[in-house]
Amino acid sequence: MLGKRLNAARKEKGYTAQQMADMLYITLSNYRKYESGRSRPPVDKLVQIADILDVSTDYLLCRDTNSTL
């Protein structure tokens, strides 16, 4: 579910996967693993992702109460 939320929030902000990887100082391959669900970002990267996408970590982790995804 994290991957789906991450993908949707990224697209809503108009960022490409490469742009996200660059902002996070990681490879595109590693970023794509987050969106595909093959890997979970470490806490520091999760916080950075939430800040970049202007969403909460709870939203990304599907811990919000108004979940629609």
TIRO-2110 file (N, C-alpha, C; in Angstrom, 1 decimal):
// TIRO-2110
0.8, -1.2, 0.0, N, 1, A
0.0, 0.0, 0.0, CA, 1, A
0.9, 1.3, 0.0, C, 1, A
2.0, 1.2, 0.7, N, 2, A
2.9, 2.4, 0.7, CA, 2, A
3.3, 2.7, -0.8, C, 2, A
3.6, 1.7, -1.6, N, 3, A
4.0, 2.0, -3.0, CA, 3, A
2.9, 2.7, -3.7, C, 3, A
1.7, 2.3, -3.6, N, 4, A
0.5, 2.9, -4.3, CA, 4, A
0.4, 4.4, -3.9, C, 4, A
0.5, 4.6, -2.5, N, 5, A
0.3, 6.0, -2.0, CA, 5, A
1.5, 6.8, -2.5, C, 5, A
2.7, 6.3, -2.5, N, 6, A
3.9, 7.0, -2.9, CA, 6, A
3.7, 7.4, -4.4, C, 6, A
3.3, 6.5, -5.2, N, 7, A
3.2, 6.7, -6.6, CA, 7, A
2.1, 7.8, -6.9, C, 7, A
1.0, 7.7, -6.2, N, 8, A
-0.1, 8.6, -6.4, CA, 8, A
0.3, 10.0, -6.0, C, 8, A
0.9, 10.1, -4.8, N, 9, A
1.3, 11.4, -4.3, CA, 9, A
2.4, 12.1, -5.2, C, 9, A
3.3, 11.3, -5.7, N, 10, A
4.4, 11.8, -6.6, CA, 10, A
3.8, 12.3, -7.9, C, 10, A
2.9, 11.5, -8.5, N, 11, A
2.2, 12.0, -9.7, CA, 11, A
1.4, 13.2, -9.5, C, 11, A
0.7, 13.3, -8.4, N, 12, A
-0.1, 14.5, -8.1, CA, 12, A
0.7, 15.7, -8.0, C, 12, A
2.0, 15.6, -7.5, N, 13, A
2.9, 16.7, -7.4, CA, 13, A
3.6, 17.0, -8.7, C, 13, A
3.5, 16.1, -9.7, N, 14, A
4.1, 16.3, -11.0, CA, 14, A
5.5, 15.9, -11.1, C, 14, A
6.0, 15.1, -10.2, N, 15, A
7.4, 14.7, -10.2, CA, 15, A
7.6, 13.4, -10.9, C, 15, A
8.7, 13.2, -11.6, N, 16, A
9.0, 11.9, -12.2, CA, 16, A
9.7, 11.1, -11.1, C, 16, A
9.8, 9.8, -11.4, N, 17, A
10.5, 8.9, -10.4, CA, 17, A
12.0, 9.3, -10.4, C, 17, A
12.5, 9.7, -11.5, N, 18, A
13.9, 10.2, -11.5, CA, 18, A
14.1, 11.4, -10.7, C, 18, A
13.2, 12.4, -10.7, N, 19, A
13.3, 13.6, -9.9, CA, 19, A
13.3, 13.2, -8.4, C, 19, A
12.4, 12.3, -8.1, N, 20, A
12.3, 11.9, -6.7, CA, 20, A
13.6, 11.3, -6.2, C, 20, A
14.1, 10.4, -7.0, N, 21, A
15.4, 9.7, -6.7, CA, 21, A
16.5, 10.7, -6.5, C, 21, A
16.5, 11.7, -7.4, N, 22, A
17.6, 12.8, -7.3, CA, 22, A
17.4, 13.6, -6.0, C, 22, A
16.2, 13.9, -5.7, N, 23, A
16.0, 14.7, -4.4, CA, 23, A
16.3, 13.9, -3.2, C, 23, A
16.2, 12.6, -3.3, N, 24, A
16.5, 11.7, -2.1, CA, 24, A
17.9, 11.2, -2.1, C, 24, A
18.7, 11.6, -3.2, N, 25, A
20.1, 11.2, -3.3, CA, 25, A
20.2, 9.6, -3.3, C, 25, A
19.3, 9.0, -4.0, N, 26, A
19.3, 7.5, -4.2, CA, 26, A
19.2, 7.2, -5.7, C, 26, A
19.5, 6.0, -6.0, N, 27, A
19.4, 5.6, -7.4, CA, 27, A
17.9, 5.5, -7.8, C, 27, A
17.6, 5.6, -9.1, N, 28, A
16.3, 5.4, -9.6, CA, 28, A
15.8, 4.0, -9.3, C, 28, A
16.7, 3.0, -9.4, N, 29, A
16.4, 1.7, -9.2, CA, 29, A
15.9, 1.5, -7.7, C, 29, A
16.6, 2.1, -6.8, N, 30, A
16.1, 2.0, -5.4, CA, 30, A
14.8, 2.7, -5.2, C, 30, A
14.6, 3.8, -5.8, N, 31, A
13.3, 4.5, -5.6, CA, 31, A
12.2, 3.7, -6.2, C, 31, A
12.4, 3.1, -7.4, N, 32, A
11.3, 2.3, -8.0, CA, 32, A
11.0, 1.1, -7.1, C, 32, A
11.9, 0.6, -6.3, N, 33, A
11.6, -0.5, -5.4, CA, 33, A
10.7, -0.1, -4.3, C, 33, A
10.7, 1.2, -3.9, N, 34, A
9.8, 1.7, -2.9, CA, 34, A
8.4, 1.7, -3.5, C, 34, A
8.3, 2.2, -4.7, N, 35, A
6.9, 2.3, -5.4, CA, 35, A
6.4, 0.9, -5.7, C, 35, A
7.2, 0.0, -6.0, N, 36, A
6.7, -1.3, -6.4, CA, 36, A
6.5, -2.2, -5.2, C, 36, A
6.9, -1.8, -4.0, N, 37, A
6.7, -2.6, -2.8, CA, 37, A
7.7, -3.6, -2.6, C, 37, A
8.8, -3.6, -3.4, N, 38, A
9.9, -4.6, -3.2, CA, 38, A
10.8, -4.2, -2.1, C, 38, A
10.7, -3.0, -1.7, N, 39, A
11.6, -2.5, -0.6, CA, 39, A
10.8, -1.3, 0.1, C, 39, A
11.2, -1.1, 1.4, N, 40, A
10.6, 0.0, 2.2, CA, 40, A
11.7, 1.0, 2.5, C, 40, A
11.4, 2.3, 2.4, N, 41, A
12.4, 3.2, 2.7, CA, 41, A
12.7, 3.3, 4.2, C, 41, A
14.0, 3.5, 4.5, N, 42, A
14.3, 3.7, 5.9, CA, 42, A
13.6, 4.9, 6.5, C, 42, A
13.5, 5.0, 7.8, N, 43, A
12.7, 6.1, 8.4, CA, 43, A
13.1, 7.5, 7.9, C, 43, A
14.4, 7.7, 7.9, N, 44, A
14.9, 9.0, 7.5, CA, 44, A
14.4, 9.4, 6.0, C, 44, A
14.4, 8.4, 5.2, N, 45, A
14.0, 8.6, 3.8, CA, 45, A
12.5, 8.8, 3.7, C, 45, A
11.8, 8.0, 4.5, N, 46, A
10.3, 8.2, 4.6, CA, 46, A
9.9, 9.6, 5.0, C, 46, A
10.6, 10.1, 6.0, N, 47, A
10.3, 11.5, 6.4, CA, 47, A
10.6, 12.5, 5.3, C, 47, A
11.7, 12.3, 4.7, N, 48, A
12.1, 13.1, 3.6, CA, 48, A
11.1, 13.1, 2.4, C, 48, A
10.7, 11.9, 2.1, N, 49, A
9.7, 11.7, 1.0, CA, 49, A
8.4, 12.5, 1.4, C, 49, A
7.9, 12.3, 2.6, N, 50, A
6.7, 13.0, 3.1, CA, 50, A
6.9, 14.5, 3.0, C, 50, A
8.0, 15.0, 3.4, N, 51, A
8.3, 16.4, 3.3, CA, 51, A
8.3, 16.9, 1.8, C, 51, A
8.9, 16.2, 0.9, N, 52, A
8.9, 16.6, -0.5, CA, 52, A
7.5, 16.6, -1.1, C, 52, A
6.7, 15.6, -0.8, N, 53, A
5.4, 15.4, -1.3, CA, 53, A
4.3, 16.1, -0.6, C, 53, A
4.7, 16.8, 0.6, N, 54, A
3.8, 17.5, 1.4, CA, 54, A
2.6, 16.7, 1.9, C, 54, A
2.9, 15.5, 2.3, N, 55, A
2.0, 14.6, 2.9, CA, 55, A
2.5, 14.1, 4.2, C, 55, A
1.7, 13.5, 5.0, N, 56, A
2.2, 12.9, 6.3, CA, 56, A
2.8, 11.5, 6.1, C, 56, A
3.6, 11.2, 7.1, N, 57, A
4.1, 9.8, 7.0, CA, 57, A
3.0, 8.8, 7.3, C, 57, A
2.0, 9.3, 8.1, N, 58, A
0.8, 8.4, 8.4, CA, 58, A
0.1, 8.1, 7.1, C, 58, A
0.0, 9.1, 6.2, N, 59, A
-0.7, 8.9, 5.0, CA, 59, A
0.1, 7.9, 4.1, C, 59, A
1.4, 8.1, 4.0, N, 60, A
2.2, 7.1, 3.2, CA, 60, A
2.1, 5.7, 3.8, C, 60, A
2.0, 5.6, 5.1, N, 61, A
2.0, 4.3, 5.7, CA, 61, A
0.5, 3.8, 5.9, C, 61, A
-0.4, 4.5, 5.3, N, 62, A
-1.8, 4.1, 5.4, CA, 62, A
-2.4, 4.0, 6.8, C, 62, A
-1.9, 5.0, 7.6, N, 63, A
-2.4, 5.0, 9.0, CA, 63, A
-3.3, 6.2, 9.2, C, 63, A
-3.7, 6.8, 8.1, N, 64, A
-4.7, 7.9, 8.2, CA, 64, A
-6.1, 7.3, 8.3, C, 64, A
-7.0, 8.0, 8.9, N, 65, A
-8.4, 7.5, 9.1, CA, 65, A
-9.3, 7.7, 7.9, C, 65, A
-8.9, 8.6, 7.0, N, 66, A
-9.7, 8.9, 5.8, CA, 66, A
-9.1, 8.2, 4.5, C, 66, A
-8.7, 7.0, 4.7, N, 67, A
-8.1, 6.3, 3.6, CA, 67, A
-9.1, 6.0, 2.4, C, 67, A
-8.6, 6.4, 1.2, N, 68, A
-9.5, 6.1, 0.0, CA, 68, A
-8.7, 5.1, -0.9, C, 68, A
-7.5, 4.9, -0.7, N, 69, A
-6.7, 4.0, -1.6, CA, 69, A
-6.7, 2.6, -1.0, C, 69, A
END
